[in-house]
Amino acid sequence: MPVAIFALVILATLLSVVAIQRSTAETERLELEARADAIASAVERRVNASTSYLRAGAALVASLDEVTPARFRDFVSELRLDADYRGSEGIGWAPVVSPAERFEFNRKIAAELPGEPQISPEMRSGADFAVPVLYLYPDTERNRRASGYDMYSEATRRAAMDEAARTVRPTASGKLVLLQDGRRPEPGFIFYMPVFSIVDGSRELDGFVYSPFNAGDFLESVLELEAAGVSEVRLYDGNPDDKDFLAGTDRVEGEGQYVSRNIEVAGQNWLLQVRAPDAAALSGPAMLTLIFGMLVASLLMLLVRMLTQQASEDEAALNFYAEQNSIRNSLTRELNHRVKNTLANVLSIMTLTRRRSSNLDEYAESLEGRIRALSATHDLLTKSDWGSTPIANVVAAETAPYAKSEEGTVMASGPLTELAPNDALSLGLALHELATNAAKYGALSQHGGRVEVAWEPVAEDRAKLVWQESNGPAVPQSRQRGFGLDLIEKIVAHELGSPVTIEFDPAGVRCEMVIPVRQGSDFRLRSAHRDI
């Protein structure tokens, strides 16, 4: 009798273990398929968001008589590309250029972009046309590597453009290496949207609005929210072999379950493979059933299993809430720090402006102008992701109200020179004070006045900027010292780490300052993870 009872308990335990293992394996398989569907859906959402931007860009370009840098840059800026566009290098415009138009195109792109780029490679004899890169925004040093490149000269890009022109819809290229990634040949792809115009009743191809993507960055942005519960993800352009591999997570040794999904991406067929973590030889519940089933009755075993599972779920919930609370605290401290820094700058400007103002209107006008100067420079830094900002952009932002090109009142010249965020803010404040003084009393206060802003490198890490006024009213030699002069000679000079000289020559005010030139990557907010 004791042996029979023991045998029955062992048999019941083994049957329970087999049933639990099968149930666990089926649950894991269903969860893996659901996760693969979620990742595939996330890829499709990112693609749809990207192609919708290209459709909007094509509609804009088709409505313009001429695509100018300012109009296209403003369009890209107004899109305010969000997290759904991560992994992209930006949005660009590549016009169709015939052999007869290539010299005019080379002249135009050389005049608008630094380094005097040209169509490359040279158009082959007998080629009908080229499709060179004209604009690619955001305008970064990395994106400028593609300027002038004839995308139609390369087979993979050419096939995608031909298909896009045939179907008149966004089309993805096959696997390729972006020019931006020339030093690290990682796989990428490009979305093309054709732009047509109607000439004499027939449709004529004008060019392509396009968006290049680094495949690894694209997949990483997708997996940020959809990668839980998987150990490996692989993305292929067609067949699952090395030559068609686009991107993936690090390979994990083992024999976990694989699930594949085919994704139609703007005319291309992608293959998504998702692998689950390796399962243990015996699951936790099955192991508990095996151990405790030989010692206690089945009812007690079930009770212990339920209590253990509930405790595990409660612990996971507590860990999740603790992690979320830690994230909220970190974000709150970062926000408080940046708000305090901004308020401190504003309070300092308010206090010093009040000391130099004789009435409320003067105080309000001076305060508004200086805060607008801070805001304008902050907008530039935000657009560059708090990376490096060209001197030309800071000068343009601060002299925009006075830069009437037809009268030639403000002239700016100098090579491409990138500034760090803090130096750009200091330069913006100084230029605002000089422009305001020139508009009130100097060269910009009368017709025919002229301001020249020029800069040039004087050392590997220094650039000299000169503000020179001319053709304005005579500069008085005796004057009351104002806050603007103090701000430039003391505060700005201190921030730039070099003296600032201002000469009140009767023929026109002249200001010279030396600005440090530092690498923008040292100041990038997202990569540094430190206070600026």
LUMMIRO-424599 format. One record per residue (C-alpha): residue in one letter; x, y, z; residue number from 1. Coordinates in steps of 0.1 Angstrom, whole numbers. Example, Ala and Ser with C-alpha at 12.3 -4.5 7.8 and 13.67 -1.06 7.14 Angstrom:
2
  gugu     xx     yy     zz  vovo
     A    123    -45     78     1
     S    137    -11     71     2
//
This chain:
532
  gugu     xx     yy     zz  vovo
     M      0      0      0     1
     P     27     26      8     2
     V     45     17    -24     3
     A     13     21    -44     4
     I      6     55    -29     5
     F     42     66    -35     6
     A     40     54    -72     7
     L      7     73    -77     8
     V     22    105    -63     9
     I     52    102    -85    10
     L     31     95   -116    11
     A      8    125   -108    12
     T     39    147   -103    13
     L     55    136   -137    14
     L     22    142   -155    15
     S     20    176   -140    16
     V     56    185   -150    17
     V     50    174   -186    18
     A     17    195   -188    19
     I     34    226   -173    20
     Q     64    223   -196    21
     R     41    221   -227    22
     S     20    250   -215    23
     T     51    272   -208    24
     A     66    264   -242    25
     E     33    273   -259    26
     T     30    305   -239    27
     E     65    315   -248    28
     R     59    308   -285    29
     L     27    329   -285    30
     E     45    357   -266    31
     L     74    356   -291    32
     E     50    358   -321    33
     A     32    387   -305    34
     R     65    405   -298    35
     A     75    399   -335    36
     D     42    414   -347    37
     A     48    444   -324    38
     I     83    450   -337    39
     A     71    446   -373    40
     S     43    471   -366    41
     A     68    495   -351    42
     V     89    493   -382    43
     E     59    500   -404    44
     R     49    530   -382    45
     R     84    545   -385    46
     V     84    540   -423    47
     N     49    555   -427    48
     A     59    585   -406    49
     S     91    590   -427    50
     T     73    587   -460    51
     S     46    611   -450    52
     Y     73    638   -444    53
     L     86    631   -479    54
     R     51    634   -494    55
     A     48    668   -477    56
     G     82    678   -490    57
     A     73    668   -525    58
     A     41    688   -524    59
     L     60    718   -513    60
     V     87    715   -539    61
     A     61    710   -567    62
     S     44    742   -557    63
     L     76    764   -559    64
     D     90    780   -590    65
     E    125    777   -575    66
     V    137    756   -546    67
     T    159    779   -526    68
     P    180    770   -496    69
     A    160    792   -473    70
     R    126    778   -483    71
     F    137    742   -481    72
     R    156    747   -448    73
     D    125    765   -433    74
     F    103    735   -444    75
     V    126    710   -427    76
     S    127    732   -396    77
     E     89    735   -394    78
     L     85    697   -395    79
     R    101    696   -360    80
     L    111    659   -366    81
     D    102    639   -335    82
     A    113    605   -322    83
     D     94    587   -351    84
     Y    121    600   -374    85
     R    152    588   -355    86
     G    178    569   -375    87
     S    174    594   -404    88
     E    202    616   -416    89
     G    176    643   -425    90
     I    155    653   -456    91
     G    171    664   -488    92
     W    164    676   -524    93
     A    181    663   -555    94
     P    170    679   -588    95
     V    173    663   -622    96
     V    202    679   -641    97
     S    206    675   -678    98
     P    241    676   -695    99
     A    234    712   -706   100
     E    225    723   -671   101
     R    255    707   -653   102
     F    277    738   -654   103
     E    250    760   -640   104
     F    243    735   -613   105
     N    280    733   -604   106
     R    282    771   -602   107
     K    251    772   -580   108
     I    261    745   -555   109
     A    296    759   -552   110
     A    282    794   -544   111
     E    258    781   -518   112
     L    279    754   -499   113
     P    313    755   -484   114
     G    341    737   -500   115
     E    328    744   -536   116
     P    314    709   -542   117
     Q    307    698   -578   118
     I    287    670   -594   119
     S    305    637   -588   120
     P    312    614   -604   121
     E    314    634   -637   122
     M    284    627   -660   123
     R    292    599   -685   124
     S    292    607   -721   125
     G    257    600   -735   126
     A    240    601   -700   127
     D    205    616   -702   128
     F    207    633   -668   129
     A    221    632   -633   130
     V    204    635   -599   131
     P    230    652   -577   132
     V    224    661   -540   133
     L    217    698   -537   134
     Y    203    702   -502   135
     L    203    679   -472   136
     Y    191    693   -439   137
     P    199    695   -410   138
     D    230    712   -425   139
     T    258    693   -406   140
     E    294    686   -415   141
     R    285    649   -418   142
     N    257    656   -443   143
     R    279    679   -464   144
     R    299    649   -475   145
     A    271    640   -498   146
     S    269    675   -515   147
     G    270    672   -553   148
     Y    270    633   -554   149
     D    251    620   -584   150
     M    229    594   -569   151
     Y    217    583   -603   152
     S    252    570   -611   153
     E    249    542   -586   154
     A    228    511   -596   155
     T    209    505   -563   156
     R    199    542   -559   157
     R    191    544   -596   158
     A    168    514   -594   159
     A    149    529   -565   160
     M    145    563   -582   161
     D    133    547   -614   162
     E    107    527   -595   163
     A     96    558   -576   164
     A     92    578   -608   165
     R     72    549   -623   166
     T     48    545   -594   167
     V     48    582   -582   168
     R     50    571   -546   169
     P     77    568   -519   170
     T    101    540   -527   171
     A    129    525   -506   172
     S    162    516   -521   173
     G    179    483   -515   174
     K    208    478   -491   175
     L    236    504   -496   176
     V    263    524   -478   177
     L    255    561   -473   178
     L    282    586   -482   179
     Q    279    599   -446   180
     D    291    565   -434   181
     G    320    563   -458   182
     R    345    558   -429   183
     R    324    532   -413   184
     P    307    511   -441   185
     E    275    503   -422   186
     P    244    492   -442   187
     G    217    519   -449   188
     F    189    527   -472   189
     I    172    557   -488   190
     F    135    567   -493   191
     Y    128    586   -525   192
     M     97    606   -534   193
     P     95    619   -570   194
     V     85    655   -579   195
     F     69    662   -612   196
     S     58    693   -631   197
     I     34    697   -660   198
     V     50    710   -692   199
     D     29    714   -723   200
     G      3    690   -709   201
     S     28    662   -702   202
     R     44    652   -669   203
     E     81    660   -665   204
     L    104    647   -637   205
     D    120    676   -617   206
     G    138    656   -590   207
     F    134    637   -558   208
     V    128    646   -521   209
     Y    147    619   -503   210
     S    157    608   -468   211
     P    188    586   -461   212
     F    188    562   -431   213
     N    215    543   -412   214
     A    199    509   -408   215
     G    215    502   -374   216
     D    202    535   -360   217
     F    168    530   -375   218
     L    164    495   -359   219
     E    177    508   -326   220
     S    151    535   -325   221
     V    124    508   -332   222
     L    136    485   -305   223
     E    137    511   -277   224
     L    100    504   -270   225
     E     95    470   -285   226
     A    124    447   -277   227
     A    114    433   -243   228
     G    113    396   -241   229
     V    136    389   -271   230
     S    173    381   -271   231
     E    181    388   -308   232
     V    166    407   -337   233
     R    178    406   -373   234
     L    166    427   -402   235
     Y    173    417   -438   236
     D    167    433   -472   237
     G    151    402   -488   238
     N    167    368   -480   239
     P    182    359   -446   240
     D    219    358   -457   241
     D    249    380   -450   242
     K    248    399   -483   243
     D    213    412   -475   244
     F    218    418   -438   245
     L    207    454   -428   246
     A    209    456   -390   247
     G    205    436   -359   248
     T    213    432   -322   249
     D    244    414   -310   250
     R    243    377   -317   251
     V    236    354   -288   252
     E    248    318   -286   253
     G    221    292   -282   254
     E    191    276   -299   255
     G    162    297   -289   256
     Q    130    298   -309   257
     Y    130    320   -341   258
     V    100    338   -356   259
     S    101    355   -390   260
     R     79    383   -404   261
     N     79    397   -439   262
     I     75    435   -440   263
     E     66    455   -471   264
     V     85    488   -468   265
     A     79    513   -496   266
     G     82    488   -524   267
     Q    109    467   -507   268
     N    104    434   -490   269
     W    122    432   -457   270
     L    126    401   -435   271
     L    124    404   -397   272
     Q    138    376   -375   273
     V    131    376   -338   274
     R    146    350   -314   275
     A    135    343   -278   276
     P    160    338   -250   277
     D    171    302   -245   278
     A    146    283   -223   279
     A    159    264   -193   280
     A    158    226   -194   281
     L    130    226   -168   282
     S    108    257   -161   283
     G    105    271   -126   284
     P     69    260   -120   285
     A     77    225   -133   286
     M    107    222   -111   287
     L     86    232    -81   288
     T     60    207    -90   289
     L     87    179    -93   290
     I    103    187    -60   291
     F     73    194    -38   292
     G     50    168    -55   293
     M     70    140    -40   294
     L     66    155     -5   295
     V     32    169     -2   296
     A     -3    165    -16   297
     S    -12    181    -49   298
     L    -34    207    -31   299
     L     -5    220    -10   300
     M     17    221    -40   301
     L     -8    242    -60   302
     L    -12    267    -30   303
     V     26    271    -27   304
     R     29    277    -65   305
     M      2    304    -65   306
     L     18    322    -35   307
     T     52    321    -52   308
     Q     39    334    -85   309
     Q     20    363    -67   310
     A     52    373    -48   311
     S     72    374    -80   312
     E     46    396    -97   313
     D     45    420    -67   314
     E     83    423    -66   315
     A     84    430   -104   316
     A     57    457    -99   317
     L     77    473    -70   318
     N    109    473    -90   319
     F     91    489   -119   320
     Y     76    517    -98   321
     A    110    523    -81   322
     E    127    526   -115   323
     Q    100    550   -128   324
     N    104    571    -96   325
     S    142    573   -101   326
     I    137    585   -137   327
     R    112    612   -127   328
     N    136    624   -100   329
     S    165    626   -124   330
     L    144    645   -150   331
     T    132    669   -123   332
     R    167    677   -111   333
     E    179    683   -147   334
     L    149    706   -154   335
     N    154    725   -122   336
     H    191    731   -130   337
     R    184    744   -165   338
     V    155    766   -153   339
     K    177    781   -125   340
     N    205    788   -150   341
     T    181    806   -174   342
     L    164    826   -146   343
     A    198    836   -132   344
     N    208    850   -167   345
     V    175    868   -170   346
     L    176    883   -135   347
     S    212    895   -141   348
     I    201    913   -173   349
     M    170    927   -156   350
     T    191    941   -127   351
     L    218    957   -148   352
     T    194    970   -173   353
     R    173    987   -146   354
     R    204   1005   -132   355
     R    211   1020   -166   356
     S    175   1029   -176   357
     S    161   1064   -169   358
     N    124   1055   -174   359
     L    101   1025   -177   360
     D     98   1026   -215   361
     E    136   1026   -219   362
     Y    138    997   -194   363
     A    112    977   -211   364
     E    127    982   -246   365
     S    162    973   -235   366
     L    151    943   -215   367
     E    129    929   -244   368
     G    157    933   -269   369
     R    183    914   -247   370
     I    159    886   -239   371
     R    151    883   -276   372
     A    188    881   -283   373
     L    191    852   -258   374
     S    160    835   -274   375
     A    174    838   -309   376
     T    207    822   -300   377
     H    189    795   -280   378
     D    168    787   -311   379
     L    200    782   -331   380
     L    215    759   -304   381
     T    183    739   -302   382
     K    182    733   -340   383
     S    218    721   -338   384
     D    209    698   -309   385
     W    232    719   -287   386
     G    262    710   -308   387
     S    284    734   -327   388
     T    269    765   -344   389
     P    284    785   -373   390
     I    294    821   -366   391
     A    275    831   -398   392
     N    242    818   -383   393
     V    247    838   -351   394
     V    255    870   -370   395
     A    224    864   -393   396
     A    201    858   -363   397
     E    212    889   -344   398
     T    213    913   -374   399
     A    182    900   -392   400
     P    160    931   -384   401
     Y    186    954   -401   402
     A    200    932   -429   403
     K    183    948   -459   404
     S    202    932   -487   405
     E    190    956   -514   406
     E    205    985   -495   407
     G    236    966   -483   408
     T    233    979   -448   409
     V    248    948   -431   410
     M    275    927   -448   411
     A    289    895   -432   412
     S    318    875   -445   413
     G    342    848   -432   414
     P    349    811   -435   415
     L    328    784   -420   416
     T    337    785   -383   417
     E    318    764   -357   418
     L    313    777   -321   419
     A    305    758   -289   420
     P    271    766   -273   421
     N    283    789   -245   422
     D    305    809   -269   423
     A    276    812   -293   424
     L    254    826   -265   425
     S    281    852   -255   426
     L    287    862   -291   427
     G    249    866   -297   428
     L    246    890   -267   429
     A    276    911   -279   430
     L    262    914   -315   431
     H    228    923   -302   432
     E    242    952   -282   433
     L    263    964   -311   434
     A    234    962   -336   435
     T    210    980   -312   436
     N    236   1008   -306   437
     A    241   1011   -344   438
     A    204   1013   -350   439
     K    199   1040   -324   440
     Y    229   1062   -329   441
     G    253   1047   -354   442
     A    256   1035   -390   443
     L    222   1018   -391   444
     S    203   1049   -379   445
     Q    204   1066   -413   446
     H    201   1057   -450   447
     G    234   1047   -466   448
     G    249   1035   -434   449
     R    270   1003   -435   450
     V    281    977   -411   451
     E    307    951   -420   452
     V    310    919   -399   453
     A    341    898   -408   454
     W    358    870   -391   455
     E    389    849   -398   456
     P    409    822   -380   457
     V    440    835   -361   458
     A    450    802   -345   459
     E    439    766   -345   460
     D    415    773   -317   461
     R    408    810   -321   462
     A    389    832   -345   463
     K    390    870   -347   464
     L    357    889   -354   465
     V    356    926   -364   466
     W    325    948   -363   467
     Q    331    980   -384   468
     E    305   1008   -390   469
     S    308   1034   -417   470
     N    288   1061   -436   471
     G    269   1068   -404   472
     P    266   1100   -382   473
     A    298   1112   -365   474
     V    305   1092   -333   475
     P    306   1116   -303   476
     Q    338   1113   -282   477
     S    320   1120   -249   478
     R    291   1098   -239   479
     Q    275   1082   -208   480
     R    287   1047   -203   481
     G    258   1022   -207   482
     F    251    987   -197   483
     G    257    974   -233   484
     L    293    986   -231   485
     D    298    970   -197   486
     L    282    937   -210   487
     I    305    935   -240   488
     E    338    946   -223   489
     K    333    927   -190   490
     I    307    899   -191   491
     V    312    888   -228   492
     A    350    892   -226   493
     H    350    871   -194   494
     E    329    843   -210   495
     L    350    843   -242   496
     G    383    843   -222   497
     S    397    871   -243   498
     P    396    909   -241   499
     V    371    928   -263   500
     T    382    962   -277   501
     I    358    989   -288   502
     E    370   1020   -306   503
     F    347   1050   -309   504
     D    363   1064   -340   505
     P    344   1095   -353   506
     A    341   1077   -387   507
     G    323   1047   -371   508
     V    324   1023   -341   509
     R    348    994   -344   510
     C    348    963   -322   511
     E    373    935   -322   512
     M    369    902   -302   513
     V    387    869   -302   514
     I    364    839   -300   515
     P    375    803   -289   516
     V    368    776   -315   517
     R    361    743   -299   518
     Q    348    710   -312   519
     G    310    708   -310   520
     S    310    671   -300   521
     D    324    681   -266   522
     F    292    700   -259   523
     R    264    677   -273   524
     L    237    674   -247   525
     R    225    639   -256   526
     S    259    623   -257   527
     A    276    640   -228   528
     H    251    634   -200   529
     R    264    663   -180   530
     D    254    698   -172   531
     I    264    725   -197   532
//
